[in-house]
Amino acid sequence: MTLDDEISRRFAIDDPTGFLRAFPSAAIDEIQRSPDLILALKRTVDDDPRPGRYIVTGSVDLFRRAISPDTLAGRVESVTLLPFSQAEIEVSTVPTFLHRAYLGDFPRFAVLGPTSTLVERVLTGVYPEAVARPIAARRGAWLRSYARVMARRDVADAFRVSKRDQMARLVRRAAFSSGGLLNFSRIGSELGINAKTVDRWLVLLEHLFLLRRVDAWHRNDLKRLVKTPRLHFLDSGLLAVLRRVGAPAIKRDRTKIGPLLECFVYSELVKLVDLAEEDIQVSHYRDKDGFEVDFVLERADGKTVGIEVKGSATARPAHCRGLTRLKAACADRFACGILLHDGERVQQIAPRVFVMPFKMLWES
């Protein structure tokens, strides 16, 4: 059942214990709309600890943040379900991109052809409902509605935030900060709220799976690294709608796709990381000379992969300067550097440094 249904939701809110007594086993969706059910679930699971009686789902990260006086810690297995990956949209197998990256196992030269549907993929995003809408106007309307509901209704239900209009404005403002270094004071001054409130509210948006902070990669012996996190949305289609960027705008000005591409790649990477057997941390690299790498993937053993994202069809030496800096900083722990761009070839341009088209993320 879903607690989007008015009758079910009212029953769960008014009498959570009676609700669960009536359903001794159930799959309950949007459970964040009745937070008191969490405490009632704890009691009923303690009384009858047989596993698998309840599956609870929701559009809020229920167990990273307490949404009731108690939680189901020790009584639940939590699984994060992100939206589709490109491989899932293609009904393909799990890509081997990460495995090959850590081995440096890419051809020295291979012509694969361009990622011809790149702009369409980026603007569509990966939410199932958006993918199912082939008409851009209908897809955009759904994405705008989704962002509005998440910012107004779900935040209020799960976290008791009353300033819904300001939260909706923060979502729009965060879209224009996506891919950039976080500056709480600047965002707060534009919205008329203080920096601490911005920080706290961005955490709530993380719990809604709208965006994530990406920490800066650093080492204690390297003093010239910037340690400010970046902000990334988890869906490029949603980001495009919030930034009001469509195919005509990209055709007129190709630079507008840049932040969307970074979001698109980040979305693919976090899904590949979730499927990996190793513990892999995703971060970004920036030093005080301004050299950057969009994504740094570091395993528990220290082996590191750097990934830079460019929207151009031509790969230039300047595009790899950040990867060169990261390679020097990691020394023998540097597994591979990759420049993803709108090109047609996989090519090794330096030891352990490759350029390749975006489609290698899901086709390799």
C-alpha positions as CSV (number, residue, x, y, z in Angstrom):
1,M,0.0,0.0,0.0
2,T,1.0,3.6,-0.4
3,L,0.6,6.3,2.2
4,D,0.0,8.7,-0.7
5,D,-3.5,7.3,-0.4
6,E,-5.5,9.5,1.9
7,I,-7.4,6.8,3.7
8,S,-4.3,4.7,4.3
9,R,-2.3,7.7,5.4
10,R,-5.0,8.9,7.8
11,F,-5.3,5.4,9.4
12,A,-1.5,5.2,9.8
13,I,-1.3,8.7,11.3
14,D,-4.2,8.4,13.7
15,D,-3.6,4.8,14.9
16,P,-0.1,3.5,13.8
17,T,-0.3,0.5,16.2
18,G,-3.8,-0.5,14.9
19,F,-2.6,0.0,11.3
20,L,0.2,-2.6,11.7
21,R,-2.1,-4.9,13.6
22,A,-4.4,-4.9,10.7
23,F,-1.5,-5.7,8.3
24,P,0.9,-8.2,10.0
25,S,2.9,-8.3,6.8
26,A,3.0,-5.6,4.2
27,A,4.9,-3.5,1.7
28,I,4.4,0.1,2.7
29,D,5.4,2.9,0.3
30,E,6.1,6.6,1.1
31,I,6.4,5.7,4.8
32,Q,7.9,9.1,5.6
33,R,4.4,10.5,5.3
34,S,3.6,8.8,8.7
35,P,6.8,9.0,10.8
36,D,5.1,7.5,13.9
37,L,4.9,4.2,12.0
38,I,8.6,3.8,12.5
39,L,8.2,3.5,16.3
40,A,5.2,1.3,15.9
41,L,7.2,-1.0,13.5
42,K,10.0,-1.2,16.1
43,R,7.5,-2.5,18.7
44,T,5.9,-5.0,16.4
45,V,9.2,-6.3,15.1
46,D,10.5,-6.6,18.7
47,D,7.4,-8.7,19.6
48,D,7.7,-10.9,16.5
49,P,11.3,-10.8,15.0
50,R,10.7,-13.0,12.0
51,P,12.5,-11.4,9.2
52,G,10.8,-10.2,6.0
53,R,7.4,-9.3,7.3
54,Y,7.7,-5.6,6.3
55,I,9.2,-3.9,3.3
56,V,9.1,-0.1,3.8
57,T,10.0,2.3,1.0
58,G,10.0,6.0,0.5
59,S,11.5,8.9,-1.3
60,V,13.4,10.0,1.9
61,D,16.6,8.4,3.3
62,L,14.7,7.0,6.3
63,F,17.6,5.7,8.3
64,R,20.4,8.3,7.8
65,R,18.4,10.7,9.8
66,A,16.0,9.9,12.7
67,I,12.4,10.9,11.6
68,S,10.8,9.6,14.8
69,P,11.7,9.2,18.5
70,D,13.4,5.9,17.7
71,T,14.6,4.0,14.7
72,L,14.8,0.5,13.4
73,A,18.6,0.3,14.0
74,G,19.6,-3.3,14.2
75,R,16.2,-4.5,12.9
76,V,16.4,-3.5,9.3
77,E,18.5,-4.0,6.2
78,S,18.6,-0.8,4.2
79,V,19.0,-0.8,0.4
80,T,19.4,2.5,-1.6
81,L,17.5,2.4,-4.9
82,L,18.8,5.2,-7.1
83,P,17.0,6.0,-10.4
84,F,17.9,4.1,-13.6
85,S,21.5,3.9,-14.9
86,Q,22.1,4.1,-18.6
87,A,22.8,0.4,-18.7
88,E,19.4,-0.3,-17.1
89,I,17.7,1.9,-19.6
90,E,19.5,0.0,-22.4
91,V,18.5,-3.3,-20.6
92,S,22.2,-4.2,-20.7
93,T,24.6,-6.0,-18.4
94,V,26.4,-4.3,-15.5
95,P,29.2,-2.2,-17.1
96,T,32.8,-3.1,-16.4
97,F,34.0,0.5,-16.6
98,L,35.2,0.8,-13.0
99,H,36.9,-2.6,-13.0
100,R,38.8,-1.7,-16.2
101,A,39.6,1.8,-14.9
102,Y,41.4,0.4,-11.8
103,L,43.3,-2.0,-14.1
104,G,44.0,0.7,-16.7
105,D,42.5,-1.9,-19.1
106,F,41.5,0.3,-22.1
107,P,42.8,0.1,-25.7
108,R,45.6,2.4,-26.6
109,F,43.6,3.4,-29.7
110,A,40.1,2.4,-30.8
111,V,37.4,4.2,-32.9
112,L,34.0,3.7,-31.3
113,G,32.0,6.5,-32.9
114,P,30.3,9.4,-31.1
115,T,27.8,9.2,-28.3
116,S,25.1,10.3,-30.8
117,T,22.2,10.5,-28.3
118,L,24.2,12.3,-25.6
119,V,22.2,15.5,-25.4
120,E,18.9,13.6,-25.4
121,R,20.1,11.3,-22.6
122,V,21.3,14.2,-20.5
123,L,18.1,16.2,-20.9
124,T,15.9,13.2,-20.2
125,G,17.6,12.1,-17.1
126,V,17.0,8.7,-15.5
127,Y,13.8,8.9,-13.5
128,P,11.5,6.1,-14.8
129,E,8.6,8.4,-15.2
130,A,10.7,10.9,-17.2
131,V,12.2,8.2,-19.4
132,A,8.7,7.0,-20.2
133,R,7.7,10.5,-21.6
134,P,9.3,10.9,-25.0
135,I,7.9,14.4,-25.5
136,A,10.2,17.0,-23.9
137,A,7.3,19.3,-22.8
138,R,5.5,16.5,-20.9
139,R,8.8,15.3,-19.4
140,G,9.7,18.8,-18.3
141,A,6.2,19.2,-16.7
142,W,6.6,16.0,-14.7
143,L,10.1,16.9,-13.5
144,R,9.0,20.4,-12.4
145,S,6.1,18.9,-10.5
146,Y,8.4,16.3,-8.9
147,A,10.9,19.0,-7.7
148,R,8.0,21.0,-6.3
149,V,6.4,18.1,-4.4
150,M,9.7,17.0,-3.0
151,A,10.7,20.5,-1.8
152,R,7.3,21.4,-0.4
153,R,5.4,18.2,0.7
154,D,8.0,15.6,1.5
155,V,10.3,18.0,3.4
156,A,7.4,19.1,5.5
157,D,6.1,15.5,6.1
158,A,9.5,14.0,7.0
159,F,11.4,16.8,8.6
160,R,8.7,19.3,9.9
161,V,10.1,22.2,7.9
162,S,7.4,24.9,7.7
163,K,9.1,27.4,5.3
164,R,8.1,25.5,2.2
165,D,8.5,28.4,-0.2
166,Q,12.0,29.1,1.0
167,M,12.9,25.4,0.6
168,A,11.6,25.4,-3.0
169,R,13.7,28.5,-3.7
170,L,16.7,26.8,-2.2
171,V,16.2,23.8,-4.6
172,R,16.2,26.2,-7.6
173,R,19.2,28.1,-6.3
174,A,21.1,24.8,-5.6
175,A,20.6,23.9,-9.2
176,F,22.7,26.8,-10.3
177,S,25.4,25.8,-7.8
178,S,25.5,22.2,-9.0
179,G,29.1,21.3,-9.9
180,G,30.5,24.3,-8.1
181,L,32.2,24.8,-4.7
182,L,29.7,25.2,-1.9
183,N,29.4,28.7,-0.5
184,F,26.7,28.7,2.2
185,S,27.0,32.4,2.9
186,R,26.5,33.4,-0.7
187,I,23.5,31.2,-1.1
188,G,22.0,32.3,2.2
189,S,22.4,36.0,1.3
190,E,20.6,35.5,-2.0
191,L,17.7,33.7,-0.2
192,G,17.5,35.8,2.9
193,I,18.5,33.0,5.3
194,N,21.7,32.4,7.3
195,A,24.5,30.0,6.3
196,K,23.7,27.5,9.0
197,T,20.1,27.2,7.8
198,V,21.4,26.7,4.2
199,D,23.7,23.9,5.4
200,R,20.9,22.2,7.4
201,W,18.4,22.4,4.6
202,L,20.9,21.1,2.0
203,V,21.3,18.0,4.3
204,L,17.5,17.5,4.1
205,L,17.7,17.7,0.3
206,E,20.3,15.0,0.4
207,H,18.0,12.8,2.4
208,L,15.4,13.3,-0.4
209,F,17.9,12.0,-2.9
210,L,17.8,15.2,-4.9
211,L,21.5,16.0,-4.5
212,R,24.7,15.1,-2.7
213,R,27.8,16.9,-1.5
214,V,31.0,15.6,-2.9
215,D,33.9,16.1,-0.5
216,A,37.3,17.3,-1.7
217,W,40.1,14.7,-2.0
218,H,43.0,15.5,0.3
219,R,46.0,14.1,1.9
220,N,47.6,15.3,5.1
221,D,51.0,15.8,3.5
222,L,49.6,18.0,0.7
223,K,48.9,21.5,2.0
224,R,47.9,23.2,-1.3
225,L,44.6,21.4,-1.8
226,V,41.3,23.1,-1.5
227,K,39.0,21.2,1.0
228,T,35.6,22.8,0.1
229,P,33.0,20.3,-1.1
230,R,31.1,20.5,-4.3
231,L,27.3,20.1,-4.8
232,H,25.9,17.6,-7.4
233,F,22.4,16.8,-8.3
234,L,21.6,13.1,-8.9
235,D,19.6,13.6,-12.1
236,S,20.6,15.6,-15.1
237,G,17.1,15.9,-16.4
238,L,15.8,17.5,-13.2
239,L,18.9,19.8,-13.2
240,A,18.2,20.8,-16.8
241,V,14.6,21.7,-15.9
242,L,15.6,23.7,-12.8
243,R,18.3,25.6,-14.8
244,R,15.8,26.0,-17.7
245,V,18.1,24.5,-20.3
246,G,16.7,22.6,-23.2
247,A,17.9,21.3,-26.6
248,P,17.5,24.6,-28.4
249,A,19.5,26.5,-25.7
250,I,22.3,23.9,-26.0
251,K,22.3,24.1,-29.8
252,R,22.7,27.9,-29.5
253,D,25.3,27.7,-26.8
254,R,27.2,24.4,-26.3
255,T,28.7,25.6,-23.0
256,K,25.3,25.3,-21.3
257,I,25.6,21.5,-21.3
258,G,28.8,21.5,-19.2
259,P,27.2,21.4,-15.7
260,L,24.5,19.0,-17.0
261,L,27.2,16.6,-18.2
262,E,29.0,16.7,-14.9
263,C,25.7,15.8,-13.2
264,F,25.1,13.0,-15.8
265,V,28.5,11.5,-15.2
266,Y,28.2,11.7,-11.4
267,S,24.8,10.0,-11.5
268,E,26.4,7.1,-13.5
269,L,29.4,6.9,-11.3
270,V,27.6,6.6,-8.0
271,K,25.5,3.8,-9.4
272,L,28.6,1.9,-10.5
273,V,30.2,2.5,-7.1
274,D,27.1,1.1,-5.4
275,L,27.4,-2.1,-7.5
276,A,31.1,-2.4,-6.8
277,E,32.4,-5.0,-4.4
278,E,35.0,-2.7,-3.0
279,D,34.5,0.4,-0.8
280,I,35.0,3.3,-3.2
281,Q,34.8,7.0,-2.1
282,V,33.8,9.6,-4.7
283,S,35.4,13.0,-4.2
284,H,36.8,15.9,-6.3
285,Y,40.3,17.4,-6.7
286,R,41.2,21.1,-6.7
287,D,44.5,22.7,-5.7
288,K,45.2,26.3,-4.9
289,D,46.7,26.9,-8.4
290,G,43.2,26.2,-9.8
291,F,43.8,22.8,-11.3
292,E,40.8,20.5,-10.9
293,V,39.6,16.9,-11.5
294,D,35.8,16.5,-11.5
295,F,35.7,13.1,-9.8
296,V,38.3,11.2,-7.8
297,L,37.4,7.5,-7.1
298,E,39.5,6.1,-4.2
299,R,39.4,2.5,-3.0
300,A,40.1,1.5,0.5
301,D,43.6,0.3,-0.5
302,G,44.4,3.8,-1.8
303,K,44.2,3.0,-5.5
304,T,42.8,6.1,-7.2
305,V,41.0,6.8,-10.5
306,G,40.6,10.4,-11.7
307,I,37.8,11.3,-14.1
308,E,37.5,14.7,-15.9
309,V,34.4,15.7,-17.9
310,K,34.4,17.9,-21.0
311,G,31.6,18.7,-23.4
312,S,33.9,19.3,-26.4
313,A,34.4,16.9,-29.3
314,T,38.2,17.6,-29.3
315,A,40.4,16.6,-26.4
316,R,43.1,19.1,-25.7
317,P,46.3,18.8,-23.6
318,A,45.0,21.5,-21.3
319,H,42.0,19.4,-20.4
320,C,44.3,16.8,-18.7
321,R,46.3,19.2,-16.6
322,G,44.3,18.4,-13.5
323,L,44.7,14.7,-14.1
324,T,48.5,15.2,-14.4
325,R,48.5,17.0,-11.0
326,L,46.4,14.2,-9.4
327,K,48.7,11.6,-10.9
328,A,51.7,13.3,-9.3
329,A,50.0,13.6,-5.9
330,C,49.0,9.9,-5.9
331,A,52.3,8.6,-7.2
332,D,52.1,4.8,-7.4
333,R,48.6,4.7,-6.0
334,F,47.3,6.4,-9.3
335,A,45.5,3.6,-11.2
336,C,44.2,5.6,-14.2
337,G,43.2,9.0,-15.4
338,I,40.2,9.4,-17.8
339,L,39.0,12.3,-19.8
340,L,35.4,11.7,-20.8
341,H,34.3,13.9,-23.7
342,D,32.0,14.1,-26.8
343,G,34.6,12.3,-29.0
344,E,34.7,9.2,-31.0
345,R,37.9,7.4,-29.9
346,V,39.5,5.7,-27.0
347,Q,43.1,6.8,-26.9
348,Q,45.9,6.6,-24.5
349,I,47.6,10.0,-24.4
350,A,50.1,9.4,-21.6
351,P,51.0,6.5,-19.3
352,R,47.8,5.5,-17.4
353,V,45.9,8.5,-18.9
354,F,43.1,8.0,-21.5
355,V,40.5,10.0,-23.4
356,M,37.3,8.3,-24.4
357,P,33.6,9.0,-25.4
358,F,30.9,9.2,-22.7
359,K,29.3,6.0,-23.8
360,M,32.2,4.0,-22.3
361,L,30.5,4.5,-19.0
362,W,27.7,2.1,-19.9
363,E,29.0,0.2,-22.9
364,S,32.4,-1.0,-21.6
